[in-house]
Amino acid sequence: MNPKPQRAGGAGQRLAPPSFGLAPNGLPTTRREFLRRASGGFGALAFAGLWNETQAARTDPLAPRSGHFPAKADRVIFLYSTGGVSQVDTFDYKPQLIRDHGKAVTASRWLNKPGKFDRFLIKSRWGFKQYGRSGTWVSDLFPHLGGVIDDVCVLNAMHCDSDGHDKATLAAHVGTDQAIRPSAGAWVSYGLGTENRNLPSFMVLAPAAPYAGAQTWGSDFLPACHQGTHVIPGKEPLPNLKPNTPAAELQAMELGLLGKLNRAHLERRAADEALDARIRSFETAFGMQREAPDAFDLSRETDATLKLYGLTRGANTGFGWQCLVARRLAERGVRFLELIDVGSSGNWDSHGNMGDHERLAKAIDQPIAALIADLKQRGMLERTLLVWTSEFGRTPFHQQANHLGREHHNLVFSSWMAGGGVKGGLAYGKSDEHSILPAEGAVHTHDLHATMLHLLGLDHERLTYRYAGRDFRLTDVAGEVVRPILA
């Protein structure tokens, strides 16, 4: 069965042209059939125009489109910290946990098993301070982020369905932990298209894949052009692109001739979507040779900007590099950017020693704060939505008193959003006194995705794709927009 897409234009909208036919009285059943049968050149020309318009919609899946309603944001930068960041050591300040350190508590879940488990409460080893006019509490692990916290909305009652790395990582990206589905970036690309045909609409800047692998940026049943383009930091992040070579002019001529021949062939095969997609892939690849190298060239950035991100001139790795390149790609119209925080020395899965969090936080704190400040001073933050999350949090208790590590905890954790129509300086939602369960303002992964799409002007219930006999969407059959955090 061939999938029939529904795009951002509205519920039930089909992009495939309707079949031509006549009513029992012999009259045309559609406007298009009427024009086809109309006498004279006007009817033929009008029909041709409608047909070409429909064909463009069918065969140009990356054409820019409007959403269901006016958007607050034009693009997303999705910041993902792999491994499970501890909420009680970062953004969820719990003075009662400090007071009750070492006391026994009965937990209802442990290592992915429900039941009753006697455990010992463990306080954070880091202090917290209130920052900004808002007085938002932030751990000493993130002093730079504390400096821009008035632009950030912290979500302290996040929860998800699994405390397994692979499943929770998959859910954070594709909306379900039960099956492979298109990633959030692919859905955004599908719904809105691209603002720059010389660059991919969805790009992933990461030294390595997180848990669940490349599925986290895949397109699954959506057209393959919507999958994320993986860029690995280093000397040649896109090694196959060779700009300004002596052969560039000749290549352009060859591409032009190839395009002319292909389009002539396409005119004789009007419904050949695969051929048109191939033509556009050639064009995009050539366009990337001109534009992508410039986007990744940080030599034109000022010393002040490099210092802001914690970079030395000539650096081509690290999270600071990822953040600065993300800003440059956002300037050039890339619709969805994911920055995956996974280093060569491990991730945030601190089972044995929470001291790992200090090293990991130091690697991302200044770059993320710099990205927020840089976007703001360039007038871009208002239309750029930043989302930071991990797959889940970590337990505020352990089976051993005074244990140095923490286990997986999906029942409550912290994420945050900034820019793009979100209220800054807000801590939304609360966990209970020990950060074991949500107390108010709970936000599920589906709600986070629904809110992200809403800020882009997309109704998460109407952004669907028909595949294998049913309509799929990023939020599956759930999700509510978190309206109290909207500016």
FENFENWO-V600723 format. One record per helix or strand of 2 or more residues. SS is the DSSP state (~ for helix, > for strand). FROM is the first residue (numbers start at 0). LEN is the number of residues. If there is no record, write none. Layout:
ss=(SS SS)
from=(FROM FROM)
len=(LEN LEN)
//
This chain:
ss=(> ~ ~ > ~ ~ > > > > ~ ~ > ~ ~ > ~ ~ > ~ ~ ~ ~ ~ > ~ ~ > > > > > > > > > ~ > > ~)
from=(3 30 39 74 86 94 103 112 127 135 139 148 151 164 183 201 212 223 228 247 272 297 302 318 335 355 380 383 392 396 407 412 425 429 437 442 444 464 469 482)
len=(2 7 20 7 3 5 7 9 4 4 8 3 8 10 9 4 5 3 3 20 23 3 6 13 6 22 3 6 2 2 2 6 3 2 3 2 11 3 3 3)
//
